[in-house]
Amino acid sequence: MRSIELILFTSEEPTRFGIGCLGSRMLSGALTAEAARKLTDPSGETLEHVRQKADMQGDLESVQLESGHFHAFVELHIEQGPLLERAHVPLGIVDSIAAPASYQLSVEGTGGHAGGVLMPDRKDALCAAAEIILTIEEAALASGSPDTVATVGICDVFPAAVNSIPSRVRLTLDLRDTDLARRDKVFRAIENKSRTVSEKRSVSLQFQIVNADAPAICSSTVTDALVRSCSKHNLRFHKIVSRAYHDSLFMSRIAPTGMLFIPCRSGYSHRPDEFASPEDIARGTLILAETLAELSH
């Protein structure tokens, strides 16, 4: 018999230090202790200082586990999308997990008075940024796969005054896919098209990579066990892609990994009205327990 362990990871979602899944990144070795100590938040505070203030005193070098430490890893989660609910299917067995690449884009133009500078003379950083955002959307749509998604979540405009032409804009880009080569191809298209925009509008453009993680394929060791558990209880399921990424993405580097999804209302997630019904939670918990029991033998 194998023991069953519950792992509580810190900071899967918060991006105070620019990246998510801090706990599982370190546990799997995707983020070293040395690199973690160099992380800073927007105010300049280091991860090391913040964790010490929170009374997290453990030695960072002791966090990483060797590959093979766990026989398997299973995670239960809401889908964070509408597909299971739309199909009236109670469970989703994840076969692949998309991974994000995150970038910061800086667009530098020339500021000036909103009334004094004529339109032909302008080098408006925000107009260029707006066009770049649309090229990002176009590149993702042109990939040929619904698994390619691109999001600009931050548009920081300087000087942000009603009577001043924007001279600088900072954008963030979140680009995700289940296929690493396709994701990289889309990024190259985004970069090329964005530079064409910057040249046309006579503004400067800089790309900075924040992180670029590889997608993961779930292990048949876990997915087969999940299928058997669903069949045992006559519960319908769909094979599904996780388009959000999770701690499972990093745990897959050191252990056979799988995920189980339950529906969430309207696919809403990261919102105050995020909701999963008690019945769906109970079904997910049952299948998780059955699967863990099988894998522990």
N, C-alpha and C positions, 0 to 999 in steps of 0.2 A: 504493500500500500504506500502511496505517496501522500505527503501532507498537503493540505490546501491552505494557501496563504492569501490574505487580503492585503493589497498594497494601496496606500493612500499617497498619490503623487501631488507635489506642490505645483501650483501655477501652470495648469494645463492651458487655461484660457488667457490669463492676464499677460499683456505684452509690455509691461512697465519697462522691461529691459530689452525690448526690441524683438524678442522671440518667445513663442509659447512652448508648452511641454517641458519646462525646465527640469522637473523631477525625473521624467522618463529619459530625457536627453542625457542626463548625467548618469542615471542607473545603467543605461545601455552603452555608455562611452561615446555617444554622438557629440557630447559636450564635455570637454576635459575640465578638471578642477582649475587648471591654469587659465583656460579660456573663460571660465565662469567668473573668476576673480576680476577679470578685466571688463565685465559688463557694467554699464552705467545706465541710469535712468535719465530722463530729460533734464532733471535738476542737477545732474552730475554725481548723485550718490551711487556708490558701487553696490553690487549685489552682496558682496561680503559684509559691508557696513550695515545694510538693511537687514540681512538675516541675523546678524549679531544683535541688533536692536530688538528683533523679534524673539530673542533667546533661543535661536537655532545654533547650537554650539558645536555640532558634530564636525568631524574632520572630512572635508570635501573629497580628499583622496580615497576615502573608504567607501564612497557611494557606489562606484562602478562595480557591476557584477560581471563575472565571466560568462561567455557564451556556454549554454548547457546547464546553467545553474537551475533553471526551471525546465520541467518536462514540457510544459505548455502554458500559454497565457490566454485568458478569455476576458473580454470586456463586453458588458451590456450597456446599451446607450439608446436614447431616442434617435430617430432617423435624422432629425434636423432638416427634413425635406418632406414633400407631400406625397411621394409615390405610394407608400404602403397604405396610407389612408385612402387615397383615390381608388386603389385597386381592392379595397376592403380585405386586405391580407394582414393577419395579425403579427407576423414575424418576418424579419429580413435577415438572411444569413449573408454576411459580407464576404465577398471573394477577393476584393482589392480595395486598397485605400489610397486615395489621391494625396499628393503632397504639394505644398505650396513653395513657390519661390517668391521672395519678397524683395522689392526694390524701392529705393528713394530716387525720385527724379527732381532735379533742380533746373528751372527755366529762368534765365536771366535776360531781361530786356532793358528798356530805358524808360525811366519814370518821367513825369512832367505834368504840367497843369492840364486838367481835363478840358479847359476851354482854349488854352493858348497853343496847343500842339495840333496841327491839322492832321486829318486822317492819313493822307499819303506818307507823312513823315513819322508815323508811330512805329515803335517796336514794343508792342503791348505783350507783356509776358503772359497775361491771363488769356488773351485771345489765342496765343500759341498753345498754351496748356489745354484749352478747351478742344482745340483741334487734335492735339495729341491723345486726349482721353477718348475721342471718337475713333482714332486709329487703333487704339487698344481694343475697343469693343469690336471693331471690324476684324482685327486679326484673330481674336478668339472665335468669332462666328465662322471664320473662314477655315478653321482647322480641320473641319470634316468630322468632328466628334463632339457629342454632347458632353463628354467628360472634360473638355477644355473650358475653363472659366477664368475670366479676368476681371478684377475689381480695382477701381481707384477709390479708396476709402477716405483719403485726406487730401484736401486742396487748400493749402495755407498761402494766402495772398498778402503781399507786402506792397505798399504801406496800408492797405485796407482802408482807404479814405474815399469818400464819395466823389471828391473833386480831384482825384489824383490818378494818373494812368499807372496801372500795376507794373512795377519794375522787376518783381521777383515772385515766383510761385514755386512752392514745394509740393510735390505729389507723392503719394505712395501707391505702389502697384502690387497687388496680390494675384499671382498667376498660378493656377493649379491644373493638374491633369493626372490621370492614372498611368500615362505613358511618358517616360522621362524624355525620350527623343522628340516626341511630338511637342511637349512643353517647351523644350529648348528651341525647337524650330519656330514656334510661335513667338518666343521672346526675340529671336533674331529679326523676325518680321516687324515686331513692334519697334525694336531699336532702329531699324533701317527707315521705317516710315516716319518715326518721330524725328530723326535727324533731317529728313527731307523737309518736314514742317519747319524745323528750327532754321534751316538755311533759307527757305522761302520767306520767312518772317524776320530774318536777320536778328535772331536771338540765339543765345548760347544754351546748350543742353548738356547736363551731366547725369549719368546713371550710376548709382551705387548699389551693389548687391548687399542686402541685409542677411539673408540666408537662402539656401537653395537645397531643400531636402529631396531625397529620392522617394518615389512611391513604393508601396509594398504589396505583395501578393500574400493573401492569407493561406495558412498551412492546411492541407487536406486532413492532417491529423485532427485539427480542431473542427474544421467545417464538416467533416464526415460525422464526427461525434454530435455536432449540433443537429445535423439532418436526422440522425437516428433518434435523438431526443424528441424532436418534433414529430416524427413518425410514431413513436411510442405513445404519444398523447393525441394523435390524430389532429395535429394542428397544421394548418396551411402555412407555407412560407414561400418567399421569393428569394432567389439569389440576387444580390444587390451590391452596388458600388458605394463605398463611403466617400462622398465628395468633400466632406469635412475631414480634417485630419485629427488624430487622437493620440493618446499615449501609446496605443497599440502600434502605431506606425514605427515608433522607436523600439518598443519591446520586440517587434518582429526581427530585429537585428541580432537578438541573443536567445530567442526561444520561438518555437512554433506558435503562431498567434492566430486568433480568430475573433470576430466580433458578431454580436447579435443585436439587431435593431428592433425596437418596437415603434409603432406609429406615434406621431405627435400631432395635435390638432392644427390643421391647416398648414402643417410643415413649419410652424413658427418656432424659432429658436433665437436665443440671445435677445429676448424681448420679455417685458413683464407678463405678457399673456401666454408665455410658453406653457404647454399643458400636455400631460399624458394621463390617460384614464387609469384609475385603480385596477381595472380589469386587465388592461394591457400590461401594466407594471407587474401584476401577479403572474400573468402568462410568461413574461420575459424572465422573471425570477425563477419560475418553475423550470424552464428549459435551461437556464444557466446552472441551476443546482444539479439537474440531471446530467448535464454535460460535465460538470466538475467531478461528479461522482464517478462517471465512466473513466475520465482521464486520470483519476487518482488510483485506479487499479493497475 
